Amino acid sequence: MSPEQATHGEIPRLGTLEARVMDVLWEHGPSTIREVISRLATEPAYTTIATVLANLDRKNLVTSSRAKHSTTYSARQNRHEYTADLMGQILRSSGDRAASILSFVDAMPKDDLELLREYLDRRNDRGRT
């Protein structure tokens, strides 16, 4: 999380095209604008993706590095970290954190509940050693 996000407690939400660009960076790693365009289902204009990446940089979601004649963009955090930060923000703003967590868990499919149980068991076992 960026220092600005930590101060304000807000994780930037992604617009549709921003989410698609972040998906490319998360799935393929550091990419140039042309590489991002080639990995999208549609072919938006170069300037559109350049603007989206500039916005993502302003939101502290990507970093850029320049080498020779191209700029490469990288996600500042992985998809899982971003999602966890966003979930934390939603829980903080829910008004009743416990009720929100319990409602979320009640709606989880059995496979996800089993994953959560296994994780909590391992976590408890580590705490005992």
C-alpha positions as CSV (number, residue, x, y, z in Angstrom):
1,M,0.0,0.0,0.0
2,S,1.3,3.5,-0.8
3,P,2.0,6.1,1.9
4,E,-1.0,8.1,0.5
5,Q,-3.3,5.1,0.7
6,A,-2.1,4.3,4.3
7,T,-2.8,7.9,5.3
8,H,-6.3,8.1,3.8
9,G,-7.1,4.4,4.1
10,E,-8.3,4.3,0.5
11,I,-7.3,1.7,-2.0
12,P,-7.9,3.0,-5.6
13,R,-10.7,1.2,-7.3
14,L,-10.1,0.2,-10.9
15,G,-12.2,1.2,-13.9
16,T,-12.9,-1.4,-16.5
17,L,-9.9,-0.7,-18.8
18,E,-7.6,-0.1,-15.8
19,A,-8.6,-3.5,-14.5
20,R,-7.8,-5.1,-17.9
21,V,-4.4,-3.4,-18.0
22,M,-3.6,-4.5,-14.4
23,D,-4.6,-8.0,-15.4
24,V,-2.0,-7.9,-18.1
25,L,0.7,-6.7,-15.7
26,W,-0.3,-9.3,-13.1
27,E,-0.4,-12.2,-15.6
28,H,2.6,-11.3,-17.8
29,G,4.8,-9.1,-15.6
30,P,6.5,-5.9,-16.6
31,S,5.3,-4.7,-20.0
32,T,5.7,-1.9,-22.5
33,I,2.6,0.0,-23.8
34,R,2.8,-2.0,-27.0
35,E,3.0,-5.3,-25.1
36,V,0.0,-4.4,-23.0
37,I,-2.0,-3.5,-26.2
38,S,-1.0,-6.8,-27.8
39,R,-2.3,-8.8,-24.8
40,L,-5.7,-7.1,-24.6
41,A,-8.7,-8.7,-26.3
42,T,-9.3,-5.4,-28.1
43,E,-6.7,-3.1,-29.6
44,P,-7.2,0.3,-28.0
45,A,-5.2,3.3,-29.2
46,Y,-1.6,3.6,-28.0
47,T,-2.5,7.0,-26.4
48,T,-5.4,5.4,-24.5
49,I,-3.2,2.8,-22.9
50,A,-0.5,5.4,-22.2
51,T,-3.1,7.5,-20.4
52,V,-4.4,4.5,-18.4
53,L,-0.9,3.6,-17.3
54,A,-0.2,7.3,-16.3
55,N,-3.5,7.2,-14.3
56,L,-2.4,3.9,-12.6
57,D,1.0,5.4,-11.9
58,R,-0.7,8.5,-10.3
59,K,-2.8,6.0,-8.2
60,N,0.5,4.3,-7.1
61,L,-0.5,1.0,-8.6
62,V,2.3,0.8,-11.2
63,T,5.9,1.8,-11.5
64,S,7.7,2.7,-14.7
65,S,11.3,2.3,-15.7
66,R,12.9,3.7,-18.8
67,A,15.5,1.8,-20.8
68,K,16.8,3.1,-24.2
69,H,13.7,4.1,-26.2
70,S,10.9,2.3,-24.2
71,T,9.2,2.5,-20.9
72,T,8.3,-0.7,-19.0
73,Y,5.4,-0.7,-16.5
74,S,5.2,-3.0,-13.5
75,A,2.5,-3.6,-10.9
76,R,3.5,-2.3,-7.5
77,Q,1.8,-5.2,-5.7
78,N,0.5,-8.5,-6.9
79,R,-3.1,-9.2,-7.5
80,H,-3.6,-11.0,-4.2
81,E,-2.1,-8.1,-2.2
82,Y,-4.3,-5.6,-4.0
83,T,-7.4,-7.7,-3.4
84,A,-6.6,-8.2,0.3
85,D,-6.1,-4.4,0.7
86,L,-9.4,-3.7,-1.1
87,M,-11.2,-6.2,1.1
88,G,-9.7,-4.6,4.2
89,Q,-10.9,-1.2,3.1
90,I,-14.4,-2.5,2.5
91,L,-14.4,-4.2,6.0
92,R,-13.2,-0.9,7.6
93,S,-16.0,1.0,5.9
94,S,-18.7,-1.6,6.6
95,G,-19.9,-0.2,9.9
96,D,-20.0,-3.6,11.5
97,R,-16.8,-5.5,10.6
98,A,-17.8,-8.7,12.5
99,A,-21.2,-8.9,10.8
100,S,-19.6,-8.3,7.4
101,I,-17.0,-11.0,7.9
102,L,-19.6,-13.5,9.2
103,S,-21.9,-12.8,6.3
104,F,-19.1,-13.2,3.8
105,V,-18.0,-16.5,5.4
106,D,-21.7,-17.7,5.5
107,A,-21.9,-17.2,1.7
108,M,-18.6,-19.0,0.9
109,P,-18.7,-22.2,-1.1
110,K,-17.7,-25.4,0.7
111,D,-14.3,-25.6,-1.1
112,D,-13.4,-22.1,0.1
113,L,-14.5,-22.9,3.7
114,E,-12.3,-25.9,3.7
115,L,-9.4,-23.8,2.4
116,L,-10.0,-21.3,5.2
117,R,-10.2,-24.1,7.8
118,E,-7.0,-25.6,6.7
119,Y,-5.2,-22.3,6.7
120,L,-6.5,-21.4,10.2
121,D,-5.4,-24.9,11.5
122,R,-1.9,-24.4,10.0
123,R,-1.7,-20.9,11.5
124,N,-2.8,-22.1,14.9
125,D,-0.2,-24.9,14.7
126,R,2.5,-22.4,14.0
127,G,1.5,-20.3,16.9
128,R,1.8,-23.3,19.3
129,T,5.5,-24.0,18.4
